[in-house]
Amino acid sequence: MSDQRQRLLDVAQAEGRLTSVVGAVFDRYGAVWAGGAGDAPGIDGQYRIGSITKTLTAVLVMQARDAGQLDLSDRLGDHLGEVGYGEVTLRDALAHTSGMQSEPRGGWWERTRGADFAALTSANDGAGRVAGPGEWFHYSNLGYGLLGEVVARRAGVPWRRLVSERLLAPLGMRFTSYLPRPGAQPGWSVDHFTGIRVHEPLTDTGAMAPAGQLWSTLADMVTWGQVLGGARPDVLAAETLAEMRRPVTDDYGLGLMLGLHPGGRLVGHNGSMPGFLAALHVDPDSGIGAVALTNATTGINPRDLAVSLIEGDPDAAEERPAPWRPTLVLPTEVQGVPGVWFWGNTAYEVRWHNEGLELRHMARGGVVTDRFELVDGALVGVLGYHRGELLDVVRRPDGAISHLECATFVYTRTPYDPAVRIPGGHPR
């Protein structure tokens, strides 16, 4: 099973173009397996966990309810005064059934330094409502920003401190923090066509922090997964956790995503922030769960990876793909080439990947049909129908690319470009 799980990470790193990815499987007693691929740290390496933060905010709300500080039928305005969406109940905000807008107005909050609560509420007066209360599920990051302020006011301390005192310290989650610690993984975004990485911003999201601010590690996420699995009733009463797991909509409870896997039920959450993806899901009946963390804006479905780690990889005996390596410099010979090209009306994504130029058939799900590598300055086919053939990058006098040609196959920027002779070759 260890080899099966490791292959899943290897495939995710290679196909998702991830700088690093780590994963762990756990039960009620702790981690039973952990691994990594790419430039991966150990179990105490920090990643941003994005919306998994919402599960901590939801637990704080439920703890406050159990302590008699609030009721889930309370309106946001009962605790926050005259604010936009003040009529929304805490229950609807927890379950994303409030009908409020998904994101706060203003700059893209995940990439912009956050303002304080007064600025947040001033910019969001309730005019962005998309549905009536309880009409349907509509994910709202804004709702969790408001919920975080509710529990902070009930406790008389900032949300940041409340998380630390009520959850992180009692659970021994020493490597989970509001801001990244020294040595935390950097967030990366990868250019779709060239494979060149760029750093993503690492912002303090201010009043929106309860929706997605926290940084954590495999080890600490295993601990939090045990909480969601029911192994820590000292932190959250069993009956309260059962209430959170109860479906409000088909796949969401009170602060928890709900789902199924071949072995039974799942509860947990996914997370996404610029440069990071995360997922934590656990079977509440068996206590078995998994966590996956990576420092990439896109590339994988983190929930699917976490769930597959629980089950293992049925294709573990197959050859593992070569690890993805980020492009440092695009060779002169292929500058301007990566992008979308057409052979007749057939679209290909042309991508520079691991020191080679790949043609991916877009109508066939991006399958690689041909690959060319530089040999003495020429692009030579090493895979597919064009193996052994030369790919000629035909440039105009000003250096701009006119078209690509390999044998009688001509690839143009637009379908059947009248400025270039009709493509030849055989249908593929």
Phi, psi and omega in degrees: 000327179299317178296322179297315181291321179295322179297323178301318178292320179298316180294317179300317181295317184288311185280331180270356181054059182259131175299317175206155174211137178230155179208157178213150173243140185219164171229195184292348183257348180140192181289136176251345177199145174211147180202175180205163177217155186076210181275064191270140174275184176278193185290348178256014176282130186275137172229157173281136186255000173054230189287357168300335174307325181300328180293327176290319176299318180297319179295322177299320178297315182291324175299318179294323177297314180297331180275001178079015182276343180198171176232146182292343176275354175299150173270153177305321181295336177297334183249338186247355181079209184281093178229159172300141183066024179298340180279350182290136177280156178299324180299313180294324178294320178298321187266001184060037176244021183281337185083001179284161181302158184284321186234151176290149176292156180108200181297157179302106192298330181288342183242006185237139177303127187287151176263182179276179186294324179299318178293322179298311183287330177296325182275349185230092188265006180098356183285350182268014181303137180249347181199166175281161179305129176078000183292315178198169176286125174218106186302129183228107171295322179303320181302323181282333171299319179290320178298321179299322178290327178300308183291328177297318181289324178295324182272341181078018177222156180299152179306318182304314180288324181298316177302315182294314186285322186271335186235301189295313181294310179300330182270354182071026180275074189287341185255013174259131187212163180289317178245157181295142176275161175306134181090358177298153181293136175284149177273135184234146166239139185249127177302130188301322187262325186263339183079009178279133181270150170227147178290141172265155181290145177246086190262153166272115189275003172061234184294344178270003183305322181298347180268342184180028189273329199290154173245144181203187186227168175304314184299315181289327178290330172298316178299315180293325176297325176295324176298311181292335177278353176097013184272357182231069178294347176290338179265320181215124182302144183303318181292329177290318177298320178298324177295319179294328182280347184289131183297130168264316167241182187303322187230026177210138176252227176260088180085004182232135169285141181242146179194188181230154168223171184305336181266351181153215184275165174220142169228152179158214180194153170261163178219145178209127171220160180310119179092359185214146171226147182206157174205143177219117182219142184218144174279114184289345180274316181266338185081005180271133181209183181209155176229143176226135181225137176212153178255073178210141180290322178219175174135329180218163165265106188297326179296314180300321179294315180299315181295320180294330177295325177297316187275333186090170186252115180293344180259025186300334182284344181288159181296139179279143181290158175294138180300145175287138176238127181297146176284128178268315178219132177281123182303147180305321185296338183244008178297130183090350183277313183306137182150198180263130178230158181237133166257103190066238176260004184269124184271137175235138169269122180255115189235134172276118188218123178047052175064033175208159180258119183251138171258121182244123183285110188290326180285348179249031174076020177082019179296140179283117179263330182212152176220137178238144176231154181283124176230111183052041176084359180247146178273112185247133179294131179239355182207139173095194184301328183269015181303129180087345180274161177263136174261119183260124174269103186273118183248149176282170180304330181275003178095347178291149182279128175277308181193173174249144181219133176223113189056235179263006179275126179241131181245128184237164181286336178234154181299133178043056182300118182293344180281350181237148181302155183300131180300142176252209179087179183258146178300144179234000000 
